[in-house]
Amino acid sequence: MLDKEVKGVQTVVHGVIMNLPVPFPLPQPDACKDNGLTCPLPAGQLANYHTTMPILKSYPKVKVEVKWELKDENDDDLVCILIPAKIQ
């Protein structure tokens, strides 16, 4: 639940490989477009976010920790999660 109104949300994704963050490009980093959010997001309400991320064949087959962040218009984290993953 948000504790303040949020005017805009950007998605930032990195793969962390050997402690080095590698940016993963997203087709739509604006979370308020085609990702289930309608901005501005009012304070005190729940919001549902959904998206997909393409995994290109050129990506190496490797275990990776995915750092997924949703940032507000001030570049502050709204959400930051680490997801263990394996690209195969």
Stockholm file with secondary structure:
# STOCKHOLM 1.0

chainA/1-88         MLDKEVKGVQTVVHGVIMNLPVPFPLPQPDACKDNGLTCPLPAGQLANYHTTMPILKSYPKVKVEVKWELKDENDDDLVCILIPAKIQ
#=GR chainA/1-88 SS CCSSCBSCEEEEEEEEETTEEEECCCSCCBTTSSSSCCSSBCTTSCCCCCCCCCCCTTSCCEEEEEEEEEEETTSCEEEEEEEEEEEC
#=GC SS_cons        CCSSCBSCEEEEEEEEETTEEEECCCSCCBTTSSSSCCSSBCTTSCCCCCCCCCCCTTSCCEEEEEEEEEEETTSCEEEEEEEEEEEC
//
